[in-house]
């Protein structure tokens, strides 16, 4: 069990790191707005996050590893959309999430502008999977994602141009695309590569 002061310490530190510098906001456009929730919790002195594996029959990003999230509905802001989608996909109660901040907005080749919302969730985390959308939900320590032995930079051809994709290997799972870019930004912003959070 973590002491309240220890919990407050890592939450305060990450919130400060996310606020300064502020996240990059893209210029206004007609691109579809979306948001994802990046859940964080501390267990055994390590900072963990929670990811999903999408089912194979979804219209976009089928079978990919992703954070819970999706398109915003009319009138929603990024946080409202991220919390609603997390509740729909993995049964996470919105009132159980403590908001920390956001990461840089990013656009996807599928035509979405995504705002990653970072929040603290209870541990142990109880989830209820929406089997129409989610095949699996799993947690991974951020320190593992920062392990160079589990990271691959792979050169691929996209539209005739060579690009380098970062791929995170978590067991038999491969994390790439937008989720990989979000993880890269998250590790940088929380300083996980050179700081042990929690304890």
Secondary structure as the mmCIF struct_conf table of DSSP 4:
data_model
#
loop_
_struct_conf.conf_type_id
_struct_conf.id
_struct_conf.beg_label_comp_id
_struct_conf.beg_label_asym_id
_struct_conf.beg_label_seq_id
_struct_conf.end_label_comp_id
_struct_conf.end_label_asym_id
_struct_conf.end_label_seq_id
HELX_RH_AL_P HELX_RH_AL_P1 UNK A 4 UNK A 19
BEND BEND1 UNK A 20 UNK A 21
HELX_LH_PP_P HELX_LH_PP_P1 UNK A 22 UNK A 24
HELX_LH_PP_P HELX_LH_PP_P2 UNK A 26 UNK A 28
BEND BEND2 UNK A 30 UNK A 31
STRN STRN1 UNK A 32 UNK A 43
TURN_TY1_P TURN_TY1_P1 UNK A 44 UNK A 45
STRN STRN2 UNK A 46 UNK A 54
TURN_TY1_P TURN_TY1_P2 UNK A 56 UNK A 57
BEND BEND3 UNK A 58 UNK A 61
TURN_TY1_P TURN_TY1_P3 UNK A 62 UNK A 63
STRN STRN3 UNK A 65 UNK A 66
BEND BEND4 UNK A 68 UNK A 68
STRN STRN4 UNK A 69 UNK A 71
HELX_LH_PP_P HELX_LH_PP_P3 UNK A 72 UNK A 73
TURN_TY1_P TURN_TY1_P4 UNK A 74 UNK A 75
HELX_RH_AL_P HELX_RH_AL_P2 UNK A 78 UNK A 90
HELX_RH_3T_P HELX_RH_3T_P1 UNK A 94 UNK A 96
HELX_LH_PP_P HELX_LH_PP_P4 UNK A 97 UNK A 97
STRN STRN5 UNK A 98 UNK A 102
STRN STRN6 UNK A 106 UNK A 107
TURN_TY1_P TURN_TY1_P5 UNK A 109 UNK A 110
BEND BEND5 UNK A 111 UNK A 111
STRN STRN7 UNK A 112 UNK A 120
BEND BEND6 UNK A 123 UNK A 124
HELX_LH_PP_P HELX_LH_PP_P5 UNK A 125 UNK A 126
TURN_TY1_P TURN_TY1_P6 UNK A 131 UNK A 133
STRN STRN8 UNK A 134 UNK A 141
HELX_RH_AL_P HELX_RH_AL_P3 UNK A 142 UNK A 145
TURN_TY1_P TURN_TY1_P7 UNK A 146 UNK A 146
HELX_RH_3T_P HELX_RH_3T_P2 UNK A 148 UNK A 150
STRN STRN9 UNK A 151 UNK A 158
TURN_TY1_P TURN_TY1_P8 UNK A 159 UNK A 160
STRN STRN10 UNK A 161 UNK A 170
TURN_TY1_P TURN_TY1_P9 UNK A 171 UNK A 172
STRN STRN11 UNK A 173 UNK A 175
HELX_RH_AL_P HELX_RH_AL_P4 UNK A 177 UNK A 190
TURN_TY1_P TURN_TY1_P10 UNK A 191 UNK A 194
#
